[in-house]
Each structure stands twice: as C-alpha cells, then as structure tokens.
Amino acid sequence: MSDRSDTAETLAAIDPDLLGSYLDQPYGAVREEVRTALARPEFGPVDPEITSKEYRERVFEWLTLLSDEGQTTRGLPAEHGGGGDIGGSIASFETLAYGDLSLLVKTGVQFGLFGGAILHLGTRIHHDRYLADIASLKLPGCFAMSESGHGSDVQSVGTTATYDYESLEWVIHTPTEADRKDWIGNAAVHGQAAVVFAQLITSDDNHGVHAFVVPIRNENGQVLEGVRIEDVGHKLGLNGVDNGRLYFDSVRIPRSNLLDRYGSVTDSGDYSSPIENPTRRFFTMVGTLVQGRVSVAGAGLSVSKVALTTAIRHGNLRRQFGPPDDGEEVPLMEYRAHQRRLLPLLARSYALHFKQAELVADLDRVFSGAESDEQARRSLETSAAGVKAFATWHAVECLQTGRETCGGLGYLTSSGFAQRKADAEIFTTFEGDNTVLLQLVAKSMLTGYREEFGNLNPLGMAGFVATQAVSRLVERTAAGELWGRIWDEITPDSEEDGDLNDREYQLALFAWREEHVLESAARRLKGGMDDGGDPFEVFNACQDHVLVAARSHIDTRILEAFAHGIEQCEDETSKSMLNRVCDLHALSVIEQHRGWYQEHGRISSTRSKAVIRNVNSLCDELRPHAGDLVDALRVPECVLPEFGPGGLRG
Ligand SMILES: Cc1cc2nc3c(=O)[nH]c(=O)nc-3n(C[C@H](O)[C@H](O)[C@H](O)COP(=O)(O)OP(=O)(O)OC[C@H]3O[C@@H](n4cnc5c(N)ncnc54)[C@H](O)[C@@H]3O)c2cc1C
C-alpha cells in the first residue's frame, strides 16, 4: 500500500508568477486590467461608518466610472457597445469580486441580469432599443423575477401581464401583497426600467411566465404612475446595493415590450411559441440566464482566495508557543491543526478554480454559438448549478475558517473578513438557492433526459423518476456497464495495494461513490412508487439521498477538471506541485467520506487510516509551499489587510 508518509520526497519550489500566469489563462490580460483598476485609490474601501444612502451613491459612481472605461460590458454584443467576449466578461467579474462586493453585485444586476435578460429573451427590436443604453448606463435597470410569495419557485409567480387587444398593450399587475416583486437590485433608487417576469395572459389562456420591459422611473428619477416602490431596508450585507420591492397597479406598456424570443402575440392576441410545452419553455428561458450562476460561482471562488491568502500569509508570520527550552516561538502554519484547517481548503480552491475555468469555457462555447446543441446547453446548466452551490458554500467556509485562523486580527473591520462575510454569504441564496440548485443537478442525473422532465419542478419530478428514468437507470447499472469498469479499478484484491496518490484510483473511488449513491437513490424512489406511494411524498422522503447523489456527482466532476487542468500545464515544476495539491484535495474528500466508504465495504479500516496519514503527510509536504501557492492565486495586494508592522502584502 502506498502511504505518502513512507515515500515523501522533496517538492521543488514553484515560481508563483509562472503558475499564476497559467491559472489566469486564457483571460490573463482582462484579469490584469481589472486588478489594476481595483488598485486605484478611488476604489479604496468604504468607511465602515458610511450610511446606506452614501454607500449606494458611491457604488453608482464606481459603476459609472467602470462603465465609462468599458470594464463592465465585455459580454454584451459589440454592435451594441459591448465587447462581445462572454468568457472575458466572466473573468472580469471574477476579478472584480476581489474588491467591493456591492459594486460587484450592482454590476451583475445592471449588465448581467438586466442586460442579459434583454439580450437572451428579447429579439432584434429590443437589442436595438435598449442594449446600447444599458451598456453606457444611460438606462439603469432591474431584473424583477422574485416575489415575496415565490423566491425559489419562480414558475409560480403571481404578477400578471394581460394582453389588451383593443389598445395593443400589456397590463402589468400585482394582484396581492405576496405577488409584489421583492429583493430587486437597482429598484430602490437608481433603476429606470425593469425586466418583469409575469404570467402572460391572453383572452383565451395563461401561457406561463414571460419577461416584459416595464419603465419604473423617468430620467429624473421620479417613479412612474401605477408603480409603487419600497426599499427592502438595511441588510446583513451588500448595503451599497439598492434592493427594493415593486408593485404594479394595472401599468400599461406597449405590446412590443414583451421579450418575445420564446413566445409572442399578434396584434389580435394570438399567442405562439417555438416551444409548445409551457414548462419546458419556462426552463429554456431561465436556462438562457445561466451566465448569472457562472458569474456568482466565480465570485464565490475569488472570495475564498482572498480569505485563504490572508489567513495563510498570517499563519506564516504569526508565531505562538514553541518547544520548551527553545526560546523561539513557532509560526502558526507549522502546527498540524493549522495546516489541516487551511491547506485542504486551499486545495479545494485550486480544484474549483479548474472546474470554474472549464465552466466558463463551456459557457463561452455555447453562447458564442460554437457549440449550441441542446445537450451542451443542458449539461452547462447542470454544471453551473452544481459549481455555483459548491463555490459559494466554499466561500462561506473559507471566510469563517480564515477569520478564526487569524485570531482576533480577523475580527478587525480592517481585516476585510467582516464585510466579506456579511456580503458574500448571500451568494448561497441568490441566483438560485444552493439546496434547490442541487436538486436540479440530481434531476438531471436521474434522467439524463431533461426534455421529458421539463414539466416537473424539483419536487414534482418523482412521478417521472418512478416510471421511466429510474427503470432506465436501474437497468443500466444492473447491466453493469459503468460499474464493471469502476469495480475493476478498485476490486477488493487491489484495494490494499492501490496507490492512494494515484489519480485513476482516486477518480475511481469518486465515481464509485457517485454511481452507488445515484443507483441507491433511484432504487429507493422506484421502490416507493412501486409500493403505491404518492410521487411528491416519495420524492420528499428521498430528498436527503438525492442531494447526496448531487454532491457526489459534483465532487467527481471537480476532481476530473482538476486532473485535466494539471495535464494541460506545461511547466513541470508547477505540474508536480499541482499534482500534490490535487492529491490533497482528492484525499481530503475521501477522508471526509471515509465512514461511507467503510460502511459500503469499499475501504477497510486500515485503508481508512492510511487516508488520514496521507492527508497529514501531504499537509507536511505542502506547508513550505503554502505561501507560494497563495501568491500564485494573484489576489490583488490592495485588498489584503496590513496586519501590523510589515503587513501581509507581498
Ligand atoms: C440581497 C439579495 C438580492 C437579490 N436580488 C434579486 C434580484 O435582483 N432580482 C430577483 O429577482 N431576485 C433577487 N433576490 C431574490 C433571490 O433570488 C431569492 O432570495 C432566492 O431565489 C431564494 O428565494 P427565497 O428568498 O424566497 O427563499 P425560499 O425559496 O423561501 O427558500 C428558503 C429556504 O427553503 C429551502 N427550500 C426551498 N424550496 C425547497 C425545496 N423544494 N426543497 C427543500 N428545500 C427548499 C431553501 O433551500 C432555503 O433554504 C435577491 C435576494 C437577496 C437576499
């Protein structure tokens, strides 16, 4: 059995610049441009005592500055004032996330959500009418989907858009208090228009949720007739963003304000759509907005990098205790406990970095038209949902651990932890609540046939699971196609001999867990249905199991992406280092689930202990390089705290 404590070899030091350049690719120039912008004095941190009103104005000024300099619209089409570079726009957003997160979110609302909805759900007439003004910030706007009554279940929003064929207008209305648009960024102060998601109603039918451009203020900032706007009030964080509530009292807008890429009406009110099934249509519409999730995933990852750079640099400098009779105190990073708290998280940030890069490349391919088939889109959506959930939960964990490992200093406002914790933790909820997103991942895994699943919400999928998808899955796994391959990799005979640091072996263990959890979840669902259970109840009873299946799926995809990223690295020293970091990531995940692997007979208790030993020795091995590894992440020095004489800045 290979046990790293027996075979430890000395790792050569990397050149952080070289590895940093590799990590920045293929958007190194864009990232550098944003880093340079963030270092300018005018983007310095806001006074913690600032009022929300002042903070919102400061953020708007920043946004105007960045917009004037062309930093914010890379993803919008070139003919409408943008840069036509989708991947570059995400890289820019990820880098902006090192700085003030209210600015980041306001940018996301204006250009990503408001602009993105018009771009993806509208047609030529809307692009010509709005996009240039959105790009120049002449038209500040909102993305008004959530309601007080419906946050995660947005297919059930209550706002109505009823067609009046006599006046050729839509009548936008908020029927009850629960149907008011809630949490809407840019609504409380700056927004002049909103993309409002509402049930489209013609004389004969409700055709489901569609998006409409609704003016809410005039150019002087006065609220328009029939529109009522409330401020949501002070929040835990992101107080530089003006979130508001919108009410519409039979507000009339022209027929052409319907964003009609996926559904249109004639003057006389006849509805037509290229997608017949209303629920499939809805999910297709929402699917085109996937860029928001990819952006938030990248932002979460950047936040984790700031927290870990701060904590690891501090751990290298800060000394506490030491061997008796030795006078010298020891840097915190020398302590096994400290390494254990920080290095697996650092390894996970690296792993997520490669998965995020893959996701951005997929997004760019799909939305630039290079790969636009249905399957590629579906797989992008599933991946974005999973990575967004993992990266934003990871950000929260890094912020908490980073704060604690900096001790009292981490509690100082100037450390940046307080503000980032307050601002970034909502990333787990907006752009899709993480737990709900993981159900979407599970749904896609359970069927592989989103088309047939299209008319079911995450909970309502049980009926389909029971009838077709599960049978297919069970047949597939029973036939042993995939399991056979995986099983061969880790047969009991080879188990004790397999090299824990062998990537194939690690991948096989991950894949085995993924398949096993998925199959057992599917069998449970099918069993419940075969016993005559109500689909909703059956699915609900298995929900915990389904979520574990989603997590194990994402775990495997992340490790695959990390392994692939290492293969592409041309510098051998960086490659060796990345291999060790990847080992630490993989074995930390296996360690976390070692109880499960033992319960299922996949690893022995001896093997399980070897995993723990290997994680420890990988921590030993990587500890001298931890400083270089965080330097390679290239967090701008200007966003790091100074922490006393000498400071943490490189
Ligand atoms: C600061 C901020 C800014 C925002 N900006 C915007 C914006 O600009 N535009 C916009 O349209 N919206 C915006 N939102 C709204 C945001 O998208 C919603 O808050 C989010 O979608 C979650 O909805 P909810 O708050 O109603 O939570 P709920 O849907 O009520 O969820 C509450 C909890 O219930 C759980 N839950 C829900 N359904 C299930 C289920 N089926 N199974 C198991 N558990 C479940 C969730 O996991 C969650 O933990 C913003 C929100 C915030 C806080």
The ligand as a Gaussian input file, in Angstrom:
#p B3LYP/6-31G(d) Opt

LIG

0 1
 C      -29.555000      40.603000      -1.330000
 C      -30.475000      39.944000      -2.289000
 C      -30.528000      40.374000      -3.603000
 C      -31.433000      39.797000      -4.501000
 N      -31.548000      40.314000      -5.764000
 C      -32.545000      39.870000      -6.585000
 C      -32.795000      40.498000      -7.840000
 O      -32.123000      41.456000      -8.236000
 N      -33.802000      40.015000      -8.608000
 C      -34.563000      38.959000      -8.221000
 O      -35.458000      38.565000      -8.973000
 N      -34.355000      38.345000      -7.021000
 C      -33.375000      38.784000      -6.197000
 N      -33.167000      38.181000      -4.973000
 C      -34.048000      37.090000      -4.550000
 C      -33.337000      35.750000      -4.512000
 O      -33.140000      35.287000      -5.809000
 C      -34.187000      34.804000      -3.644000
 O      -33.996000      35.227000      -2.322000
 C      -33.793000      33.361000      -3.801000
 O      -34.167000      32.876000      -5.056000
 C      -34.422000      32.472000      -2.715000
 O      -35.780000      32.702000      -2.600000
 P      -36.432000      32.972000      -1.157000
 O      -35.644000      34.040000      -0.510000
 O      -37.870000      33.210000      -1.368000
 O      -36.183000      31.645000      -0.364000
 P      -37.141000      30.352000      -0.337000
 O      -37.416000      29.896000      -1.713000
 O      -38.299000      30.628000       0.539000
 O      -36.172000      29.322000       0.380000
 C      -35.977000      29.328000       1.807000
 C      -35.300000      28.027000       2.212000
 O      -36.141000      26.940000       1.852000
 C      -35.404000      25.960000       1.158000
 N      -36.239000      25.362000       0.104000
 C      -36.995000      25.998000      -0.834000
 N      -37.569000      25.105000      -1.654000
 C      -37.167000      23.888000      -1.248000
 C      -37.406000      22.561000      -1.706000
 N      -38.122000      22.315000      -2.791000
 N      -36.812000      21.536000      -1.060000
 C      -36.026000      21.761000       0.018000
 N      -35.769000      22.986000       0.494000
 C      -36.323000      24.039000      -0.132000
 C      -34.222000      26.691000       0.533000
 O      -33.118000      25.799000       0.415000
 C      -33.956000      27.804000       1.528000
 O      -33.018000      27.366000       2.476000
 C      -32.249000      38.729000      -4.084000
 C      -32.162000      38.273000      -2.768000
 C      -31.308000      38.871000      -1.876000
 C      -31.307000      38.401000      -0.456000

